[in-house]
């Protein structure tokens, strides 16, 4: 029998995952952890935005499972032991949701659906010219499992799609760029920028004035990765100047987004409350259970975060 602790930012979420894991692993001891608990000698922790105190108390952990694709919140904790493996979820049902979100907003803008919504309110019948896909080249930053899925899904609709990542990738039907040397060429051919980068010290603030200036005119920014990728003042300035036509933002530097933030009322910004994709519990549970069983048998597992790159 092994001991597993569950710790998330919300007590209700902790209890829900505790029940699900205990049902899936009845032979093991699963505990819902909260600050102030005495150490139980847990071998595994299942977490989402856990308090740093968890790693101060539980010193016998063999691995940490993060309930999401983004691991920046865990990796930044001061008490996380440097050699402790952190495992991220691989998709867990998020990729199709991400693609659907991007395609919805891309179609809304490229096909003039907002114009048709205004026409309906005015009882006007005025068809727009047919879409020319080559006028809407899409660029996906970040080509992990989520980014690659989004890039392929958009390309399948006929939009010219390119992808950029820190290291080289090959995707059928998608032009790929890699590294700082090729970032400029990637941006120069991109009108619709979709951000799916991991958040690391190197990517924090990457969507700034210098980057935005390199996009094609009437650009669109879709951010579904992390709010800290964006320098808010620079994006607002680019929107006001008209170089960026629209921004679709699902993640923010501060969440919930403060009620007085300029994004709420900006006519060129569409705000959603971090809902582009949700972890599907059944998929996540299956991944975690399978990996715990493999680790207990001494077998290798996928999804281990590279401490050097942060993803």
C-alpha positions in Angstrom: 0.0 0.0 0.0 1.2 3.5 -0.9 0.1 6.8 0.5 -1.1 9.6 -1.8 -2.0 13.1 -0.8 -4.3 15.4 -2.8 -3.9 19.2 -2.6 -5.5 21.8 -4.8 -6.2 25.5 -4.4 -9.9 24.9 -3.6 -11.1 22.6 -0.8 -14.0 21.4 -2.8 -11.7 20.4 -5.7 -9.4 18.6 -3.2 -12.2 16.6 -1.8 -13.6 15.7 -5.3 -10.2 14.5 -6.5 -9.6 12.7 -3.2 -12.9 10.7 -3.6 -12.1 9.9 -7.3 -8.6 8.7 -6.6 -9.6 6.6 -3.6 -12.3 4.9 -5.6 -9.8 4.3 -8.5 -7.1 3.0 -6.1 -8.9 1.3 -3.3 -5.8 -0.7 -2.3 -3.9 2.5 -1.5 -4.3 5.2 1.2 -5.5 8.5 -0.4 -5.6 11.6 1.9 -7.1 15.1 1.2 -4.3 17.4 2.4 -4.7 20.8 3.8 -2.3 23.3 5.5 -1.6 22.3 9.1 -1.8 18.5 8.6 0.8 16.4 10.1 3.1 14.5 7.7 1.7 11.1 6.6 4.8 9.9 4.7 3.1 10.1 1.3 4.9 8.6 -1.7 2.8 10.6 -4.3 1.1 14.0 -4.4 -1.7 15.0 -6.8 -1.8 18.8 -6.9 -3.1 21.9 -8.6 -1.7 25.2 -7.3 -0.7 23.6 -4.0 0.7 25.6 -1.1 4.4 25.5 -0.6 3.8 24.0 2.9 3.0 20.7 1.3 6.6 20.1 0.3 7.9 21.3 3.6 5.8 18.6 5.4 5.8 15.7 3.0 9.5 14.8 2.6 9.2 11.2 1.3 7.5 11.9 -2.0 8.6 10.0 -5.1 6.6 12.0 -7.7 4.2 14.8 -8.0 1.3 14.7 -10.4 0.0 18.1 -11.7 -3.7 18.3 -12.5 -3.2 20.3 -15.7 -0.8 20.8 -18.6 0.8 24.0 -17.2 3.3 23.3 -14.4 4.6 26.8 -13.7 2.7 27.1 -10.5 4.3 24.0 -9.0 7.8 24.6 -10.4 8.0 28.0 -8.8 7.4 26.7 -5.2 10.6 27.3 -3.1 10.3 24.0 -1.2 9.8 21.7 -4.2 12.8 19.4 -3.9 15.1 19.8 -6.9 15.3 16.1 -7.8 11.6 15.3 -7.2 9.9 14.3 -10.5 6.9 16.5 -11.5 4.6 14.9 -14.0 2.2 16.9 -16.2 -1.0 15.7 -17.8 -0.7 14.9 -21.4 -3.8 16.4 -23.0 -6.5 14.8 -20.7 -9.2 15.9 -23.2 -7.9 19.5 -23.4 -6.6 19.5 -27.0 -10.0 19.2 -28.8 -11.4 21.9 -26.5 -8.5 24.2 -27.3 -8.9 23.6 -31.0 -12.6 24.3 -30.8 -12.1 27.5 -28.9 -9.5 28.8 -31.5 -11.6 27.8 -34.5 -14.7 29.4 -33.1 -13.0 32.8 -32.6 -11.0 32.5 -35.9 -14.3 31.9 -37.8 -16.0 34.7 -36.0 -13.4 37.1 -37.1 -12.4 35.8 -40.5 -15.9 35.2 -41.8 -17.4 38.5 -40.4 -19.8 36.8 -38.1 -19.8 39.8 -35.8 -20.9 41.9 -38.7 -23.8 39.6 -39.3 -24.8 39.7 -35.7 -25.0 43.5 -36.0 -26.9 43.2 -39.2 -29.5 40.9 -37.6 -30.1 43.5 -34.8 -30.7 46.1 -37.6 -32.7 43.7 -39.8 -30.2 44.1 -42.6 -29.5 41.5 -45.3 -26.0 42.2 -46.7 -23.8 39.2 -47.5 -20.0 39.7 -47.2 -17.5 38.5 -49.8 -16.5 34.9 -49.5 -13.5 34.3 -47.2 -10.0 34.1 -48.7 -8.1 31.8 -46.4 -4.7 33.0 -47.6 -5.6 36.4 -46.0 -5.7 34.8 -42.6 -2.4 33.0 -42.0 -2.4 31.5 -38.5 0.7 31.1 -36.4 0.7 28.8 -33.3 3.4 29.5 -30.7 4.1 26.3 -28.8 4.1 22.9 -30.4 3.6 20.5 -27.6 0.6 18.1 -27.6 -1.9 20.9 -27.3 -0.3 23.3 -29.8 0.3 20.6 -32.3 -3.3 19.5 -32.1 -4.6 23.1 -32.6 -2.2 23.7 -35.5 -3.4 20.5 -37.3 -7.0 21.2 -36.7 -6.9 24.7 -38.1 -4.8 23.6 -41.1 -7.4 21.0 -41.9 -9.9 23.8 -42.4 -7.8 25.4 -45.2 -6.1 28.2 -43.3 -2.3 28.5 -43.9 -0.8 27.5 -40.6 2.7 27.7 -39.2 4.1 26.7 -35.8 7.0 28.0 -33.7 8.7 26.4 -30.8 12.1 26.6 -29.0 13.2 23.3 -30.6 12.5 21.9 -34.1 9.2 20.0 -34.8 7.7 18.4 -37.9 3.9 18.5 -38.4 2.2 17.4 -41.6 0.5 20.3 -43.3 2.1 22.9 -41.0 5.2 25.0 -41.7 7.4 24.9 -38.7 10.0 27.4 -37.3 12.3 27.0 -34.3 14.4 29.0 -32.0 15.1 32.8 -31.7 16.7 32.9 -35.2 13.5 31.9 -36.9 11.0 33.8 -34.7 11.0 36.9 -36.9 10.2 35.0 -40.0 7.4 33.2 -38.2 5.9 36.4 -37.0 6.2 38.2 -40.4 3.9 35.6 -42.1 1.4 35.5 -39.2 -1.8 37.4 -38.9 -3.6 35.3 -36.3 -1.2 34.5 -33.4 -2.3 31.7 -31.1 -0.2 31.3 -28.0 0.2 27.9 -26.4 3.7 28.2 -25.0 4.6 26.9 -21.6 5.3 29.6 -19.1 9.0 29.8 -18.3 11.4 32.6 -17.4 12.3 32.7 -21.2 8.7 33.1 -22.3 7.3 35.4 -19.6 6.3 38.7 -21.3 7.1 37.3 -24.8 4.1 39.0 -26.3 5.3 42.5 -26.0 5.5 45.6 -28.2 8.5 44.3 -30.2 6.8 41.0 -31.0 3.4 42.6 -31.9 5.1 45.0 -34.3 6.4 42.0 -36.3 2.9 40.6 -37.0 1.0 41.3 -40.2 -1.3 44.3 -40.2 -4.7 43.8 -38.7 -3.3 41.1 -36.5 -5.3 39.0 -34.1 -3.9 37.7 -30.8 -5.5 34.6 -29.2 -3.9 33.8 -25.8 -5.0 30.5 -24.2 -1.7 29.6 -22.4 -0.8 31.9 -19.5 -1.6 35.5 -18.8 2.0 36.3 -17.9 3.0 35.7 -21.5 1.4 39.1 -22.4 2.6 42.5 -21.5 -0.8 44.1 -21.1 0.1 47.7 -21.7 1.9 46.8 -24.9 -1.1 44.8 -26.2 -3.6 47.5 -25.3 -1.3 50.1 -27.1 -1.2 47.9 -30.2 -5.0 47.5 -30.1 -5.5 51.3 -29.8 -3.1 51.9 -32.6 -5.0 49.5 -34.9 -2.1 47.3 -35.7 -3.8 44.5 -33.7 -7.4 44.2 -34.9 -8.6 42.0 -32.1 -7.5 40.1 -29.0 -9.1 37.0 -27.7 -8.0 36.5 -24.1 -8.8 33.5 -21.9 -5.9 33.9 -19.4 -4.6 36.9 -17.5 -1.8 38.2 -15.3 -4.3 38.4 -12.5 -7.2 36.0 -12.2 -10.1 36.7 -11.7 -9.6 39.7 -14.0 -10.2 42.8 -11.9 -13.5 44.5 -12.7 -11.7 47.8 -13.5 -9.3 46.3 -16.0 -9.3 47.9 -19.4 -9.8 44.6 -21.2 -13.4 44.3 -20.0 -14.6 47.4 -21.9 -12.2 47.5 -24.8 -14.1 47.2 -28.1 -11.4 45.0 -29.7 -11.0 42.5 -26.8 -13.0 39.4 -26.1 -12.6 38.1 -22.6 -13.4 34.6 -21.4 -12.7 33.4 -17.8 -10.0 30.7 -18.3 -12.4 28.3 -19.9 -10.7 27.5 -23.2 -10.2 23.9 -22.0 -10.9 22.1 -18.8 -9.2 18.9 -17.5 -11.5 16.0 -18.2 -11.6 14.1 -14.9 -11.9 10.6 -16.3 -8.9 11.1 -18.7 -6.8 12.7 -16.0 -7.6 10.0 -13.5 -6.7 7.3 -15.9 -3.3 8.9 -16.6 -2.5 9.3 -12.9 -3.6 5.8 -11.9 -1.6 4.2 -14.8 1.5 6.1 -14.0 1.4 5.4 -10.2 1.0 1.7 -11.1 4.0 1.9 -13.5 6.2 3.7 -11.0 5.4 1.1 -8.4 6.5 -1.6 -10.8 9.7 0.3 -11.4 8.8 1.2 -15.0 9.4 4.4 -16.9 6.5 6.9 -17.4 5.9 9.8 -19.8 5.0 13.3 -19.0 8.0 14.0 -16.7 8.8 17.7 -16.7 12.3 18.7 -17.8 13.7 20.9 -15.0 16.1 22.6 -17.4 13.3 23.8 -19.8 10.4 24.0 -17.3 8.1 21.8 -19.5 
